[in-house]
């Protein structure tokens, strides 16, 4: 490869990853904002925590169900167009989240239905973010640096969540909860334009190896899911998703209702775990790449994932039990930082073993993660009412340990695609 071609490839990869980081930032800001805004939204619309669990669940359900279709669309039509349409969808549905509920004389039930529908459509559009984004990484970034690239891409999501935690708290105290959704909607529209106009077009240095496959048959989908490494990867990611979505939708409630922080202080301290994860994700990606070069992908992808999940479990349990609220926030920040350290490993493995169906495999993976997220989002109010926050967070720590142990069976050695690999019966 000539020096000019190598430099062009680096520039293409850097631009793509930077734009993906922008979209990831916006995606998490738009999905976590309601966890903060609900503190003023609920009394205004006459909703309860149980009602909001259904709203959160509507996002989780559609987001989960559309992961694999979105990834398959990315495989067929490319990341540029699919993500552009998706991000424009974020803008519209987020604006409707602020506008529809409670308008035109709606009662609380009608407001709940409108809110659930708007968040459900947001879930459909956001489903493309990470399956198609990780495909864009595979199209532009050499194999040796994909762990780091995915760490930066996904790590930006944590900065989005951190910004939403304090930004939404400030906006809704100054201008009302609806304004926070209007501002987020405008930002998403700008993000869609940036991606469409600035993402490099044409084939990158690694894109020639990524062919556009035909639509998968049901049998082929089954073979993808039944691959042993994909199956174990997904089971581990269910545990990760269960823990992560407690932070996404219930962290702010925990800090204000249980630990006694005010709205603005809850927003400030609620941002700390996300900032820790934003640091942890690129570090985990770099560690994964470095260990993969030294010890092979099988060990290199496994090691940071297991360290991160086990550490998350430890600090989650400590944070639940300690009486001091500031020490608890520190422990929760460590838990999220270590969860972030593990995160890039799952996505790098989809690049390692997915072949021409990287987007589809990434969609299957994120579907699994959101099964865990759906369970924690909808079950948490009932668990808290019956057992309390300490038991709820401690049980999440147990799942983290189980997720870490599952990595012992995952072989991330690069191969042409999972359809050619060993599988188990469905």
VENPEGI-V754806 format. One record per residue. N is the residue number from 1. RES is the residue in one letter. BURIAL is + if it has 24 or more other ideal C-beta (glycine too) atoms within 12 Angstrom, else -. D_LAST is the distance of its C-alpha to the last C-alpha in whole Angstrom. Layout:
n->N res->RES burial->BURIAL d_last->D_LAST
n->N res->RES burial->BURIAL d_last->D_LAST
This chain:
n->1 res->X burial->- d_last->44
n->2 res->X burial->- d_last->47
n->3 res->X burial->- d_last->49
n->4 res->X burial->- d_last->49
n->5 res->X burial->- d_last->45
n->6 res->X burial->- d_last->44
n->7 res->X burial->- d_last->46
n->8 res->X burial->- d_last->44
n->9 res->X burial->+ d_last->41
n->10 res->X burial->+ d_last->42
n->11 res->X burial->- d_last->43
n->12 res->X burial->+ d_last->40
n->13 res->X burial->+ d_last->38
n->14 res->X burial->+ d_last->40
n->15 res->X burial->+ d_last->41
n->16 res->X burial->+ d_last->37
n->17 res->X burial->+ d_last->36
n->18 res->X burial->+ d_last->39
n->19 res->X burial->+ d_last->38
n->20 res->X burial->+ d_last->35
n->21 res->X burial->+ d_last->36
n->22 res->X burial->+ d_last->38
n->23 res->X burial->+ d_last->35
n->24 res->X burial->+ d_last->33
n->25 res->X burial->+ d_last->37
n->26 res->X burial->+ d_last->37
n->27 res->X burial->+ d_last->33
n->28 res->X burial->+ d_last->34
n->29 res->X burial->+ d_last->37
n->30 res->X burial->+ d_last->36
n->31 res->X burial->+ d_last->33
n->32 res->X burial->+ d_last->35
n->33 res->X burial->+ d_last->39
n->34 res->X burial->+ d_last->38
n->35 res->X burial->+ d_last->37
n->36 res->X burial->+ d_last->41
n->37 res->X burial->+ d_last->42
n->38 res->X burial->+ d_last->41
n->39 res->X burial->+ d_last->44
n->40 res->X burial->+ d_last->47
n->41 res->X burial->+ d_last->44
n->42 res->X burial->+ d_last->44
n->43 res->X burial->- d_last->47
n->44 res->X burial->- d_last->48
n->45 res->X burial->+ d_last->46
n->46 res->X burial->- d_last->46
n->47 res->X burial->+ d_last->42
n->48 res->X burial->- d_last->41
n->49 res->X burial->+ d_last->38
n->50 res->X burial->- d_last->36
n->51 res->X burial->+ d_last->36
n->52 res->X burial->+ d_last->36
n->53 res->X burial->+ d_last->32
n->54 res->X burial->+ d_last->31
n->55 res->X burial->+ d_last->33
n->56 res->X burial->+ d_last->31
n->57 res->X burial->+ d_last->28
n->58 res->X burial->+ d_last->28
n->59 res->X burial->+ d_last->28
n->60 res->X burial->+ d_last->25
n->61 res->X burial->+ d_last->23
n->62 res->X burial->+ d_last->24
n->63 res->X burial->+ d_last->24
n->64 res->X burial->+ d_last->20
n->65 res->X burial->- d_last->19
n->66 res->X burial->+ d_last->21
n->67 res->X burial->+ d_last->20
n->68 res->X burial->+ d_last->18
n->69 res->X burial->+ d_last->20
n->70 res->X burial->+ d_last->23
n->71 res->X burial->+ d_last->21
n->72 res->X burial->+ d_last->21
n->73 res->X burial->+ d_last->24
n->74 res->X burial->+ d_last->26
n->75 res->X burial->+ d_last->24
n->76 res->X burial->+ d_last->26
n->77 res->X burial->- d_last->29
n->78 res->X burial->+ d_last->30
n->79 res->X burial->+ d_last->30
n->80 res->X burial->+ d_last->34
n->81 res->X burial->- d_last->34
n->82 res->X burial->+ d_last->31
n->83 res->X burial->+ d_last->32
n->84 res->X burial->+ d_last->35
n->85 res->X burial->+ d_last->34
n->86 res->X burial->+ d_last->32
n->87 res->X burial->+ d_last->35
n->88 res->X burial->+ d_last->37
n->89 res->X burial->+ d_last->35
n->90 res->X burial->+ d_last->35
n->91 res->X burial->+ d_last->39
n->92 res->X burial->+ d_last->39
n->93 res->X burial->+ d_last->37
n->94 res->X burial->+ d_last->38
n->95 res->X burial->+ d_last->42
n->96 res->X burial->+ d_last->41
n->97 res->X burial->+ d_last->40
n->98 res->X burial->+ d_last->43
n->99 res->X burial->- d_last->45
n->100 res->X burial->+ d_last->43
n->101 res->X burial->+ d_last->43
n->102 res->X burial->+ d_last->46
n->103 res->X burial->- d_last->48
n->104 res->X burial->- d_last->50
n->105 res->X burial->- d_last->51
n->106 res->X burial->- d_last->47
n->107 res->X burial->- d_last->46
n->108 res->X burial->- d_last->44
n->109 res->X burial->- d_last->41
n->110 res->X burial->- d_last->42
n->111 res->X burial->+ d_last->42
n->112 res->X burial->+ d_last->38
n->113 res->X burial->- d_last->37
n->114 res->X burial->+ d_last->38
n->115 res->X burial->+ d_last->37
n->116 res->X burial->+ d_last->34
n->117 res->X burial->+ d_last->33
n->118 res->X burial->+ d_last->35
n->119 res->X burial->+ d_last->33
n->120 res->X burial->+ d_last->30
n->121 res->X burial->+ d_last->31
n->122 res->X burial->+ d_last->32
n->123 res->X burial->+ d_last->28
n->124 res->X burial->+ d_last->27
n->125 res->X burial->+ d_last->29
n->126 res->X burial->+ d_last->29
n->127 res->X burial->+ d_last->25
n->128 res->X burial->+ d_last->26
n->129 res->X burial->+ d_last->28
n->130 res->X burial->+ d_last->26
n->131 res->X burial->+ d_last->23
n->132 res->X burial->+ d_last->26
n->133 res->X burial->+ d_last->28
n->134 res->X burial->+ d_last->26
n->135 res->X burial->+ d_last->26
n->136 res->X burial->+ d_last->30
n->137 res->X burial->+ d_last->30
n->138 res->X burial->+ d_last->28
n->139 res->X burial->+ d_last->31
n->140 res->X burial->+ d_last->34
n->141 res->X burial->+ d_last->34
n->142 res->X burial->+ d_last->33
n->143 res->X burial->+ d_last->31
n->144 res->X burial->+ d_last->33
n->145 res->X burial->+ d_last->34
n->146 res->X burial->+ d_last->31
n->147 res->X burial->+ d_last->30
n->148 res->X burial->+ d_last->34
n->149 res->X burial->+ d_last->33
n->150 res->X burial->+ d_last->30
n->151 res->X burial->+ d_last->32
n->152 res->X burial->+ d_last->35
n->153 res->X burial->+ d_last->33
n->154 res->X burial->+ d_last->31
n->155 res->X burial->+ d_last->34
n->156 res->X burial->+ d_last->36
n->157 res->X burial->+ d_last->34
n->158 res->X burial->+ d_last->35
n->159 res->X burial->+ d_last->39
n->160 res->X burial->+ d_last->38
n->161 res->X burial->+ d_last->37
n->162 res->X burial->+ d_last->40
n->163 res->X burial->+ d_last->42
n->164 res->X burial->+ d_last->41
n->165 res->X burial->+ d_last->42
n->166 res->X burial->+ d_last->45
n->167 res->X burial->+ d_last->46
n->168 res->X burial->+ d_last->45
n->169 res->X burial->+ d_last->47
n->170 res->X burial->+ d_last->50
n->171 res->X burial->+ d_last->49
n->172 res->X burial->+ d_last->49
n->173 res->X burial->- d_last->52
n->174 res->X burial->- d_last->54
n->175 res->X burial->- d_last->53
n->176 res->X burial->- d_last->50
n->177 res->X burial->+ d_last->47
n->178 res->X burial->+ d_last->46
n->179 res->X burial->+ d_last->48
n->180 res->X burial->+ d_last->45
n->181 res->X burial->+ d_last->43
n->182 res->X burial->+ d_last->45
n->183 res->X burial->+ d_last->46
n->184 res->X burial->+ d_last->42
n->185 res->X burial->+ d_last->42
n->186 res->X burial->- d_last->45
n->187 res->X burial->+ d_last->43
n->188 res->X burial->+ d_last->40
n->189 res->X burial->+ d_last->42
n->190 res->X burial->- d_last->44
n->191 res->X burial->+ d_last->40
n->192 res->X burial->+ d_last->39
n->193 res->X burial->- d_last->42
n->194 res->X burial->+ d_last->42
n->195 res->X burial->+ d_last->39
n->196 res->X burial->+ d_last->40
n->197 res->X burial->- d_last->43
n->198 res->X burial->- d_last->43
n->199 res->X burial->+ d_last->39
n->200 res->X burial->+ d_last->40
n->201 res->X burial->- d_last->39
n->202 res->X burial->- d_last->38
n->203 res->X burial->- d_last->37
n->204 res->X burial->+ d_last->37
n->205 res->X burial->+ d_last->37
n->206 res->X burial->+ d_last->33
n->207 res->X burial->+ d_last->32
n->208 res->X burial->- d_last->33
n->209 res->X burial->- d_last->30
n->210 res->X burial->+ d_last->27
n->211 res->X burial->- d_last->27
n->212 res->X burial->- d_last->26
n->213 res->X burial->+ d_last->23
n->214 res->X burial->- d_last->23
n->215 res->X burial->- d_last->21
n->216 res->X burial->+ d_last->17
n->217 res->X burial->- d_last->15
n->218 res->X burial->- d_last->12
n->219 res->X burial->- d_last->10
n->220 res->X burial->+ d_last->12
n->221 res->X burial->+ d_last->11
n->222 res->X burial->- d_last->7
n->223 res->X burial->+ d_last->8
n->224 res->X burial->+ d_last->10
n->225 res->X burial->+ d_last->8
n->226 res->X burial->- d_last->6
n->227 res->X burial->+ d_last->9
n->228 res->X burial->+ d_last->11
n->229 res->X burial->+ d_last->14
n->230 res->X burial->+ d_last->13
n->231 res->X burial->+ d_last->10
n->232 res->X burial->+ d_last->13
n->233 res->X burial->+ d_last->16
n->234 res->X burial->+ d_last->14
n->235 res->X burial->+ d_last->15
n->236 res->X burial->+ d_last->18
n->237 res->X burial->+ d_last->19
n->238 res->X burial->+ d_last->18
n->239 res->X burial->+ d_last->21
n->240 res->X burial->+ d_last->23
n->241 res->X burial->+ d_last->23
n->242 res->X burial->+ d_last->24
n->243 res->X burial->+ d_last->27
n->244 res->X burial->+ d_last->28
n->245 res->X burial->+ d_last->28
n->246 res->X burial->+ d_last->31
n->247 res->X burial->+ d_last->33
n->248 res->X burial->+ d_last->32
n->249 res->X burial->+ d_last->33
n->250 res->X burial->+ d_last->35
n->251 res->X burial->+ d_last->37
n->252 res->X burial->+ d_last->40
n->253 res->X burial->+ d_last->40
n->254 res->X burial->+ d_last->40
n->255 res->X burial->+ d_last->43
n->256 res->X burial->+ d_last->45
n->257 res->X burial->- d_last->44
n->258 res->X burial->+ d_last->44
n->259 res->X burial->+ d_last->45
n->260 res->X burial->- d_last->48
n->261 res->X burial->+ d_last->48
n->262 res->X burial->- d_last->50
n->263 res->X burial->+ d_last->48
n->264 res->X burial->+ d_last->50
n->265 res->X burial->+ d_last->49
n->266 res->X burial->+ d_last->46
n->267 res->X burial->+ d_last->45
n->268 res->X burial->+ d_last->47
n->269 res->X burial->+ d_last->45
n->270 res->X burial->+ d_last->42
n->271 res->X burial->+ d_last->42
n->272 res->X burial->+ d_last->42
n->273 res->X burial->+ d_last->38
n->274 res->X burial->+ d_last->37
n->275 res->X burial->+ d_last->40
n->276 res->X burial->+ d_last->39
n->277 res->X burial->+ d_last->35
n->278 res->X burial->+ d_last->37
n->279 res->X burial->+ d_last->39
n->280 res->X burial->+ d_last->36
n->281 res->X burial->+ d_last->33
n->282 res->X burial->+ d_last->35
n->283 res->X burial->+ d_last->36
n->284 res->X burial->+ d_last->33
n->285 res->X burial->+ d_last->32
n->286 res->X burial->+ d_last->35
n->287 res->X burial->+ d_last->34
n->288 res->X burial->+ d_last->31
n->289 res->X burial->+ d_last->32
n->290 res->X burial->- d_last->35
n->291 res->X burial->+ d_last->33
n->292 res->X burial->+ d_last->31
n->293 res->X burial->- d_last->34
n->294 res->X burial->- d_last->35
n->295 res->X burial->- d_last->32
n->296 res->X burial->- d_last->29
n->297 res->X burial->+ d_last->27
n->298 res->X burial->+ d_last->24
n->299 res->X burial->+ d_last->27
n->300 res->X burial->+ d_last->29
n->301 res->X burial->+ d_last->26
n->302 res->X burial->+ d_last->25
n->303 res->X burial->+ d_last->29
n->304 res->X burial->+ d_last->30
n->305 res->X burial->+ d_last->26
n->306 res->X burial->+ d_last->27
n->307 res->X burial->+ d_last->31
n->308 res->X burial->+ d_last->30
n->309 res->X burial->+ d_last->28
n->310 res->X burial->+ d_last->30
n->311 res->X burial->+ d_last->33
n->312 res->X burial->+ d_last->32
n->313 res->X burial->+ d_last->31
n->314 res->X burial->+ d_last->34
n->315 res->X burial->+ d_last->36
n->316 res->X burial->+ d_last->34
n->317 res->X burial->+ d_last->35
n->318 res->X burial->+ d_last->39
n->319 res->X burial->+ d_last->39
n->320 res->X burial->+ d_last->38
n->321 res->X burial->- d_last->41
n->322 res->X burial->- d_last->44
n->323 res->X burial->- d_last->47
n->324 res->X burial->- d_last->48
n->325 res->X burial->- d_last->47
n->326 res->X burial->- d_last->47
n->327 res->X burial->- d_last->46
n->328 res->X burial->+ d_last->43
n->329 res->X burial->+ d_last->43
n->330 res->X burial->- d_last->43
n->331 res->X burial->+ d_last->40
n->332 res->X burial->+ d_last->38
n->333 res->X burial->+ d_last->39
n->334 res->X burial->+ d_last->38
n->335 res->X burial->+ d_last->35
n->336 res->X burial->+ d_last->34
n->337 res->X burial->+ d_last->35
n->338 res->X burial->+ d_last->33
n->339 res->X burial->+ d_last->30
n->340 res->X burial->+ d_last->31
n->341 res->X burial->+ d_last->32
n->342 res->X burial->+ d_last->28
n->343 res->X burial->+ d_last->27
n->344 res->X burial->+ d_last->28
n->345 res->X burial->+ d_last->25
n->346 res->X burial->+ d_last->22
n->347 res->X burial->+ d_last->23
n->348 res->X burial->+ d_last->25
n->349 res->X burial->+ d_last->22
n->350 res->X burial->+ d_last->20
n->351 res->X burial->+ d_last->23
n->352 res->X burial->+ d_last->23
n->353 res->X burial->+ d_last->19
n->354 res->X burial->+ d_last->19
n->355 res->X burial->+ d_last->21
n->356 res->X burial->+ d_last->22
n->357 res->X burial->+ d_last->19
n->358 res->X burial->+ d_last->21
n->359 res->X burial->+ d_last->21
n->360 res->X burial->+ d_last->18
n->361 res->X burial->+ d_last->16
n->362 res->X burial->+ d_last->19
n->363 res->X burial->+ d_last->18
n->364 res->X burial->+ d_last->15
n->365 res->X burial->+ d_last->17
n->366 res->X burial->+ d_last->19
n->367 res->X burial->+ d_last->17
n->368 res->X burial->+ d_last->16
n->369 res->X burial->+ d_last->20
n->370 res->X burial->+ d_last->21
n->371 res->X burial->+ d_last->18
n->372 res->X burial->+ d_last->21
n->373 res->X burial->+ d_last->24
n->374 res->X burial->+ d_last->23
n->375 res->X burial->+ d_last->23
n->376 res->X burial->+ d_last->26
n->377 res->X burial->+ d_last->28
n->378 res->X burial->+ d_last->28
n->379 res->X burial->+ d_last->28
n->380 res->X burial->+ d_last->31
n->381 res->X burial->+ d_last->34
n->382 res->X burial->- d_last->33
n->383 res->X burial->+ d_last->32
n->384 res->X burial->+ d_last->35
n->385 res->X burial->- d_last->37
n->386 res->X burial->- d_last->36
n->387 res->X burial->- d_last->36
n->388 res->X burial->- d_last->38
n->389 res->X burial->+ d_last->37
n->390 res->X burial->- d_last->37
n->391 res->X burial->- d_last->34
n->392 res->X burial->+ d_last->32
n->393 res->X burial->+ d_last->33
n->394 res->X burial->+ d_last->32
n->395 res->X burial->+ d_last->29
n->396 res->X burial->+ d_last->28
n->397 res->X burial->+ d_last->29
n->398 res->X burial->+ d_last->27
n->399 res->X burial->+ d_last->24
n->400 res->X burial->+ d_last->26
n->401 res->X burial->+ d_last->26
n->402 res->X burial->+ d_last->22
n->403 res->X burial->+ d_last->21
n->404 res->X burial->+ d_last->24
n->405 res->X burial->- d_last->22
n->406 res->X burial->+ d_last->19
n->407 res->X burial->+ d_last->21
n->408 res->X burial->- d_last->21
n->409 res->X burial->- d_last->18
n->410 res->X burial->+ d_last->18
n->411 res->X burial->+ d_last->20
n->412 res->X burial->+ d_last->21
n->413 res->X burial->- d_last->23
n->414 res->X burial->+ d_last->23
n->415 res->X burial->+ d_last->22
n->416 res->X burial->- d_last->22
n->417 res->X burial->+ d_last->18
n->418 res->X burial->+ d_last->15
n->419 res->X burial->+ d_last->14
n->420 res->X burial->- d_last->16
n->421 res->X burial->+ d_last->15
n->422 res->X burial->- d_last->13
n->423 res->X burial->- d_last->9
n->424 res->X burial->- d_last->6
n->425 res->X burial->- d_last->4
n->426 res->X burial->- d_last->0
